[in-house]
Amino acid sequence: MPLLSNKRIEYHLSRLDIDNLDHNPFVQFQSWLDEAVQDEVPEPTAMSLATSTLIGRPSSRMVLLKELDPKGFVFFSNYESKKGKHINENPWGALLFFWPRLERQVRIEGKISKTLQEKSDEYFYSRPQGGKISAWASPQSQRIPGREYLENLQTDYEKLFRTRALERPRHWGGYILKPDLFEFWQGRENRLHDRFEYILIGHIWEIHRLAP
Ligand SMILES: Cc1cc2nc3c(=O)[nH]c(=O)nc-3n(C[C@H](O)[C@H](O)[C@H](O)COP(=O)(O)O)c2cc1C
């Protein structure tokens, strides 16, 4: 097997400078996301979400960004899942986007809270039927005896909702991470990458260049 330490990619596509950055990190993020979508990178809205327990034991997993709200990054999940329990204990979280084809990474940190119920309803009712039912059927992050157990639950709920209105389960809905830190990373030659950090001080976003 080839040594992983010998695998090196030279980054050269683009550069990042204080003059080509927007002073608003949300605008900067939206323009990078638009470019990722235009470039047809796989799953451009997929982001790693890191949460941690009260005592600081971290855990991360991928989720999909469903809305870039003026206040933050919105995703949907099960409120009783591992991430849901973490967020209950400790609201601080971190997101990470990586778009390798564009040689870009974006780090976002802040506090996570549940979205308004109306937002959860709006997204839940827009989902295909199977996705709505699985929000009921899957006890996310819990141990289950086997695949069949899950499929039986899905079938049971499908039957149930033939005769009952399919409402959003109370344990399923949106979260919003409201950032106080962003970092935009652009790969460059010889590992001299460009990094810019935005930190929210009061209502002002301060911008700093960081060493790679
Ligand atoms: C690309 C991708 C996107 C995902 N999107 C979501 C999502 O939007 N919401 C979600 O709850 N889980 C999503 N998942 C599954 C999560 O990664 C994870 O397995 C699940 O949420 C349980 O995580 P937890 O046990 O840490 O709470 C996604 C997985 C992948 C690979």
The ligand as an SDF file (V2000), in Angstrom:
LIG
                    3D

 31 33  0  0  0  0  0  0  0  0999 V2000
  -23.4830   13.8740    3.7060 C   0  0  0  0  0  0  0  0  0  0  0  0
  -24.2880   13.5740    4.9350 C   0  0  0  0  0  0  0  0  0  0  0  0
  -25.3330   14.4240    5.2880 C   0  0  0  0  0  0  0  0  0  0  0  0
  -26.0830   14.1880    6.4440 C   0  0  0  0  0  0  0  0  0  0  0  0
  -27.0630   15.0640    6.7780 N   0  0  0  0  0  0  0  0  0  0  0  0
  -27.7220   14.9000    7.9520 C   0  0  0  0  0  0  0  0  0  0  0  0
  -28.6530   15.8930    8.3960 C   0  0  0  0  0  0  0  0  0  0  0  0
  -28.8870   16.9290    7.7380 O   0  0  0  0  0  0  0  0  0  0  0  0
  -29.2780   15.6920    9.5800 N   0  0  0  0  0  0  0  0  0  0  0  0
  -29.0270   14.5820   10.3580 C   0  0  0  0  0  0  0  0  0  0  0  0
  -29.6320   14.4570   11.4240 O   0  0  0  0  0  0  0  0  0  0  0  0
  -28.1330   13.6520    9.9760 N   0  0  0  0  0  0  0  0  0  0  0  0
  -27.4730   13.7750    8.8010 C   0  0  0  0  0  0  0  0  0  0  0  0
  -26.5490   12.8460    8.4080 N   0  0  0  0  0  0  0  0  0  0  0  0
  -26.2700   11.7150    9.3110 C   0  0  0  0  0  0  0  0  0  0  0  0
  -25.3280   12.1950   10.4270 C   0  0  0  0  0  0  0  0  0  0  0  0
  -23.9980   12.2790    9.9280 O   0  0  0  0  0  0  0  0  0  0  0  0
  -25.3480   11.2950   11.6780 C   0  0  0  0  0  0  0  0  0  0  0  0
  -25.0970    9.9480   11.3340 O   0  0  0  0  0  0  0  0  0  0  0  0
  -26.6950   11.3720   12.4140 C   0  0  0  0  0  0  0  0  0  0  0  0
  -27.2170   12.6870   12.4270 O   0  0  0  0  0  0  0  0  0  0  0  0
  -26.5410   10.8950   13.8440 C   0  0  0  0  0  0  0  0  0  0  0  0
  -25.5600   11.6710   14.5000 O   0  0  0  0  0  0  0  0  0  0  0  0
  -25.4100   11.7320   16.0980 P   0  0  0  0  0  0  0  0  0  0  0  0
  -25.5520   10.3110   16.5880 O   0  0  0  0  0  0  0  0  0  0  0  0
  -24.0690   12.3000   16.3510 O   0  0  0  0  0  0  0  0  0  0  0  0
  -26.5160   12.6160   16.6360 O   0  0  0  0  0  0  0  0  0  0  0  0
  -25.7870   13.0480    7.2560 C   0  0  0  0  0  0  0  0  0  0  0  0
  -24.7390   12.2000    6.8830 C   0  0  0  0  0  0  0  0  0  0  0  0
  -24.0040   12.4660    5.7530 C   0  0  0  0  0  0  0  0  0  0  0  0
  -22.8500   11.5400    5.4020 C   0  0  0  0  0  0  0  0  0  0  0  0
  1  2  1  0
  2  3  1  0
  2 30  2  0
  3  4  2  0
  4  5  1  0
  4 28  1  0
  5  6  2  0
  6  7  1  0
  6 13  1  0
  7  8  2  0
  7  9  1  0
  9 10  1  0
 10 11  2  0
 10 12  1  0
 12 13  2  0
 13 14  1  0
 14 15  1  0
 14 28  1  0
 15 16  1  0
 16 17  1  0
 16 18  1  0
 18 19  1  0
 18 20  1  0
 20 21  1  0
 20 22  1  0
 22 23  1  0
 23 24  1  0
 24 25  2  0
 24 26  1  0
 24 27  1  0
 28 29  2  0
 29 30  1  0
 30 31  1  0
M  END
$$$$
